[in-house]
Amino acid sequence: MKNNESIEMIIAKAQTLSEALPYIQKFNGKKVVVKYGGSAMVDENLKYNVIRDVALLKLVGMKPIIVHGGGKEISAWLKKIGKESEFVNGLRVTDEETLDVAEMVLSKVNKSLVSLMTKLGLKAVGISGKDAGLLQVKKKLSDGKDIGYVGEVTSADATILDTLLDNDFIPVIAPIGLGEEDNHGYNINADDAACAVATAVKAEKLVFLTDIEGVFVDPTDKSTLISEMDIHEAQEFIDNGVVGGGMLPKLSNCIEALKNGVSRVHMLDGRMEHCLLLEFFTEKGIGTAILKEPLF
């Protein structure tokens, strides 16, 4: 009986690999941007699995780019120095001292991800939006209020990313940009940075790893998860007030990315192990996929 079960398990694995083949062919050589944040960055086991998944994407011929956050770690370090975090409409108020802490923490996170990739035999390079003029920003206001060194991306130059990708490196990007007028550093919302990067490289896919399962018609009813929606439906959700809170800016970012050249955007639950592989290589997929146009 055990031998039969073992054979069945082997056959199931072979079927899974066979199912993945057309997706591997479809995305071979394509650029994919993964916005890495939430619990998947805090839980060490999840972090390891995410990086392993990225390694597999790379090894089957894709060109992954990682854009990471670090909000929870920044808040923790600010607390250590006796400074309370302040937010306005979800944006961190960033004075000079807070910016210094943010850059320090994001650099630490950045290099830890690079180190983990190196252990898995990948060539990765950690950079920020400051490098080679990758992300130029202007001061971002919140309802007209100045909240310090918080940046809104005005332009993204993909030259450094193309150079790294062409030489078989995985770029790992921290969301810090340079002010287009004052050349000062600015903290950027990681979702915004990921959208700007995906647009700049004309990514085939932009994937957000979040702490939610996807987009729901009714957030209190898990059975209302939407597996696929097009850009027009996403805009209707916003216009009709179906989504709010943290989902509102994420969905808005998805729409902007699609309008500006990204082919598909996915919102996945980063708390689920191997969520990237399930989305990329299985017929069903998980989370919510947002498309430019309806399938039918």
C-alpha positions in Angstrom: 0.0 0.0 0.0 2.8 2.4 0.9 4.5 1.7 -2.5 1.2 2.5 -4.3 0.8 5.7 -2.4 4.4 6.6 -3.1 3.9 6.0 -6.8 0.7 8.1 -6.8 2.5 11.0 -5.1 5.3 10.8 -7.8 2.7 10.8 -10.6 1.0 13.8 -9.0 4.3 15.6 -8.9 4.9 14.7 -12.6 1.5 16.0 -13.5 2.2 19.3 -11.7 5.4 19.7 -13.6 3.7 18.9 -16.9 1.0 21.5 -16.1 3.7 24.1 -15.5 5.4 23.6 -18.9 3.2 25.9 -21.0 3.6 28.6 -18.4 7.3 28.2 -18.4 7.4 28.6 -22.1 5.0 31.6 -22.1 7.1 33.6 -19.6 10.6 32.5 -20.6 12.7 35.6 -21.0 9.9 37.9 -19.7 10.4 40.5 -17.0 8.4 40.1 -13.8 8.3 42.5 -10.9 7.6 41.2 -7.4 6.6 43.7 -4.7 7.8 42.0 -1.6 6.2 43.0 1.7 3.9 42.2 4.6 4.2 39.0 6.7 6.3 37.3 4.0 9.1 39.7 5.0 8.8 39.1 8.8 8.3 35.3 9.0 11.7 33.7 8.4 10.2 30.5 6.9 8.0 32.5 4.6 10.9 34.7 3.6 13.0 31.7 2.7 10.2 30.2 0.6 9.6 33.4 -1.3 13.2 33.7 -2.2 13.3 30.0 -3.2 10.3 30.7 -5.4 12.0 33.7 -7.0 15.1 31.5 -7.6 12.9 29.0 -9.5 11.4 31.8 -11.6 14.9 32.8 -12.5 16.2 29.3 -13.2 13.3 28.5 -15.6 14.2 31.6 -17.7 12.2 34.5 -16.3 13.8 37.9 -15.4 12.6 38.7 -11.8 13.0 42.1 -10.2 12.3 42.5 -6.5 11.0 45.7 -5.0 10.8 45.4 -1.2 9.2 47.4 1.6 10.2 47.5 5.3 7.6 49.5 7.1 7.3 47.3 10.1 11.1 47.2 10.6 11.3 51.0 10.2 8.6 51.5 12.9 10.4 49.1 15.2 13.8 50.9 14.9 12.1 54.3 15.4 10.6 53.0 18.6 14.1 51.8 19.7 15.4 55.4 19.5 12.3 56.8 21.3 10.6 58.2 18.2 6.9 57.4 17.5 5.8 56.7 14.0 3.2 59.1 12.6 1.0 58.4 9.6 -1.2 60.6 7.5 -3.6 58.8 5.2 -1.4 55.7 5.4 1.8 57.7 4.5 4.7 57.9 7.1 5.5 61.4 8.1 9.2 61.5 7.3 11.5 64.2 8.8 15.3 64.1 8.4 15.8 61.7 11.3 13.1 59.4 10.2 14.5 59.3 6.7 18.0 58.4 8.1 16.4 55.5 10.0 14.4 54.4 7.0 17.4 54.4 4.7 19.4 52.4 7.3 16.7 49.8 7.8 15.9 49.4 4.1 19.6 49.0 3.3 19.7 46.2 6.0 16.7 44.5 4.6 18.0 44.9 1.1 21.3 43.2 1.8 19.7 40.4 3.8 17.6 39.5 0.7 20.7 39.7 -1.5 22.6 37.4 0.9 19.8 34.9 1.0 19.7 34.8 -2.8 23.5 34.4 -3.0 23.2 31.3 -0.7 20.8 29.8 -3.2 23.4 30.3 -5.9 21.8 33.4 -7.6 23.5 36.5 -8.7 21.7 39.4 -7.0 22.5 43.1 -6.7 20.9 45.4 -4.1 20.2 49.0 -5.1 17.9 51.8 -4.3 16.0 54.2 -6.4 18.8 56.7 -5.9 21.2 54.6 -8.0 21.8 55.7 -11.6 18.7 57.9 -11.4 16.4 54.9 -11.2 13.6 56.7 -9.4 13.2 60.5 -9.6 10.6 62.0 -7.3 8.9 65.2 -6.2 7.5 65.9 -2.7 4.3 64.1 -2.1 1.6 65.9 -0.3 -1.3 64.3 1.7 -4.5 66.3 1.2 -2.3 69.3 0.7 -0.3 68.7 3.9 3.5 68.6 3.8 4.5 65.3 5.4 8.3 65.7 4.9 10.6 63.6 2.7 7.9 61.5 1.1 8.3 61.1 -2.6 6.0 60.7 -5.5 7.7 59.1 -8.5 7.9 61.4 -11.5 10.2 59.3 -13.7 11.9 56.0 -13.7 15.1 55.2 -15.8 15.4 51.5 -16.4 18.9 51.7 -17.7 20.6 50.2 -14.6 17.9 47.5 -14.4 18.3 46.5 -18.1 22.1 46.3 -17.6 21.8 44.1 -14.6 19.2 41.8 -16.2 21.2 41.5 -19.4 24.2 40.3 -17.3 22.1 37.7 -15.4 21.7 39.6 -12.1 18.5 39.9 -10.1 17.9 43.5 -9.1 16.7 44.0 -5.5 15.4 47.5 -5.0 14.8 49.6 -1.9 12.2 52.3 -2.2 14.3 55.4 -1.7 14.4 58.0 -4.5 16.1 61.3 -5.3 14.3 64.6 -5.4 14.3 66.0 -9.0 14.7 69.6 -7.7 16.7 69.3 -4.5 18.6 66.0 -5.1 17.6 65.0 -1.5 16.6 61.5 -0.6 12.9 60.7 -0.3 11.0 57.7 1.2 8.7 56.1 -1.4 5.7 53.9 -0.8 6.9 50.5 -1.9 3.8 49.8 -3.9 4.3 53.1 -5.8 7.9 52.2 -6.4 7.0 48.7 -7.7 4.5 50.2 -10.2 7.1 52.7 -11.4 9.7 50.0 -11.9 7.2 47.6 -13.7 6.1 50.4 -16.0 9.7 51.4 -16.8 10.8 47.8 -17.8 7.4 47.0 -19.5 7.0 44.0 -17.2 4.9 41.0 -18.3 3.7 40.7 -14.7 3.6 42.8 -11.6 2.9 40.8 -8.4 2.0 42.3 -5.0 2.7 40.0 -2.1 0.2 41.2 0.6 -1.5 40.1 3.8 -4.8 39.6 2.1 -6.1 36.9 -0.2 -7.1 39.2 -3.0 -10.0 41.5 -4.0 -13.4 40.7 -2.6 -16.8 41.9 -3.5 -17.6 41.7 0.2 -14.5 41.7 2.4 -16.4 40.0 5.2 -17.4 37.1 2.9 -14.4 35.0 1.7 -16.5 33.3 -0.9 -16.7 36.6 -2.9 -13.0 36.5 -3.9 -12.6 37.7 -7.5 -10.1 35.5 -9.3 -9.9 37.7 -12.4 -11.1 41.2 -13.3 -10.2 43.6 -16.1 -9.1 47.2 -15.7 -12.6 48.5 -16.4 -14.1 46.4 -13.6 -11.3 47.5 -11.2 -12.1 51.1 -11.9 -15.8 50.5 -11.3 -14.9 49.0 -7.9 -13.1 52.2 -7.0 -15.8 54.5 -8.4 -18.6 52.7 -6.7 -16.8 52.6 -3.3 -16.7 48.8 -3.2 -13.0 48.9 -2.0 -11.5 51.1 0.6 -8.7 51.3 3.2 -5.4 49.9 2.1 -6.9 48.1 -0.9 -7.9 51.4 -2.6 -4.3 52.7 -3.3 -3.2 49.1 -4.3 -6.0 48.8 -6.9 -5.3 52.3 -8.1 -1.6 51.4 -8.6 -2.6 48.3 -10.5 -4.8 50.3 -12.9 -2.0 52.8 -13.5 0.5 50.1 -14.2 -1.8 48.4 -16.7 -2.4 51.7 -18.4 1.3 52.3 -18.7 2.4 49.0 -20.4 2.4 46.3 -17.7 0.5 43.2 -19.1 -0.9 41.7 -16.0 -1.1 42.6 -12.3 -1.6 40.1 -9.5 -2.4 40.5 -5.8 -1.4 37.4 -3.8 -1.5 36.4 -0.2 2.2 36.3 0.7 1.3 34.3 3.9 0.6 31.3 1.7 3.7 29.2 1.1 4.7 29.0 -2.6 2.1 31.5 -3.6 4.3 32.7 -6.5 4.6 29.2 -7.9 0.9 28.5 -7.6 0.1 31.7 -9.5 2.7 31.4 -12.2 2.6 27.7 -12.9 -0.8 26.3 -12.2 -4.0 26.5 -14.2 -6.2 27.7 -11.3 -3.8 30.3 -9.8 -4.6 32.1 -6.6 -5.4 35.6 -5.5 -6.7 38.2 -7.9 -5.4 38.8 -11.4 -6.2 42.2 -13.1 -6.0 42.3 -16.9 -5.9 45.0 -19.4 -8.9 43.7 -21.3 -11.6 41.1 -20.6 -10.7 37.6 -21.7 -14.0 37.2 -23.6 
